[in-house]
Amino acid sequence: MSVWQVKRGREEDFVNAWDELARWTVEVGFESTGTLLRDRREPGRFVSFGPWPSAEAAEQWRGSPGYTERLRALDATLDGFEPETYDVVLRVS
């Protein structure tokens, strides 16, 4: 999960760059899906999340050159970025 604080007026650029990162992730074979949410009260705040088969797979993705390259494109649109890794404790369906 990541929390993204986007520069005012750069929201569309951010969404396009995040989409590029997500599509690349799938195209190169990382086993994950991604969801991007936008805060209704604070339009420059976004949250992204996606399940990974393991914490190690997520770390491998974050350490890959393609991730780093795409993160640089995102960085130009950001005031802040907080990447986190969580473990499922409980799921209700």
QUIQUIGI-V651158 format. One record per residue. NEAR is the number of other C-alpha atoms within 10 Angstrom. D_LAST is the distance of its C-alpha to the last C-alpha in Angstrom with 2 decimals. Layout:
near->NEAR d_last->D_LAST
near->NEAR d_last->D_LAST
This chain:
near->16 d_last->20.42
near->15 d_last->23.62
near->17 d_last->25.01
near->24 d_last->27.88
near->20 d_last->30.66
near->24 d_last->32.57
near->17 d_last->36.22
near->12 d_last->36.96
near->11 d_last->37.83
near->13 d_last->36.29
near->19 d_last->32.75
near->11 d_last->33.31
near->16 d_last->34.96
near->23 d_last->32.05
near->17 d_last->29.49
near->13 d_last->31.84
near->20 d_last->32.31
near->19 d_last->28.60
near->15 d_last->28.10
near->14 d_last->30.94
near->21 d_last->29.38
near->20 d_last->26.02
near->13 d_last->27.86
near->15 d_last->30.18
near->18 d_last->27.37
near->13 d_last->26.10
near->10 d_last->29.70
near->9 d_last->30.91
near->8 d_last->28.17
near->16 d_last->25.94
near->16 d_last->22.53
near->17 d_last->20.31
near->13 d_last->19.04
near->17 d_last->19.61
near->12 d_last->18.59
near->17 d_last->21.20
near->12 d_last->20.70
near->15 d_last->23.73
near->10 d_last->24.24
near->9 d_last->25.44
near->7 d_last->27.77
near->9 d_last->29.12
near->13 d_last->29.48
near->19 d_last->30.72
near->21 d_last->27.62
near->20 d_last->24.98
near->17 d_last->21.96
near->15 d_last->20.98
near->17 d_last->18.32
near->14 d_last->17.32
near->16 d_last->16.03
near->17 d_last->19.00
near->10 d_last->19.50
near->12 d_last->21.38
near->13 d_last->23.05
near->10 d_last->26.29
near->14 d_last->25.34
near->17 d_last->24.60
near->12 d_last->27.93
near->12 d_last->29.74
near->18 d_last->28.60
near->14 d_last->29.72
near->11 d_last->32.99
near->10 d_last->33.82
near->10 d_last->36.76
near->14 d_last->34.87
near->16 d_last->32.32
near->14 d_last->35.24
near->11 d_last->37.09
near->16 d_last->34.27
near->15 d_last->33.53
near->11 d_last->37.19
near->17 d_last->36.77
near->21 d_last->33.86
near->16 d_last->35.93
near->14 d_last->38.53
near->21 d_last->36.08
near->18 d_last->34.73
near->13 d_last->35.75
near->12 d_last->33.16
near->16 d_last->30.39
near->10 d_last->28.14
near->12 d_last->26.38
near->9 d_last->24.04
near->11 d_last->22.10
near->8 d_last->19.06
near->8 d_last->17.29
near->6 d_last->13.58
near->5 d_last->13.66
near->5 d_last->10.15
near->5 d_last->6.63
near->3 d_last->3.79
near->2 d_last->0.00
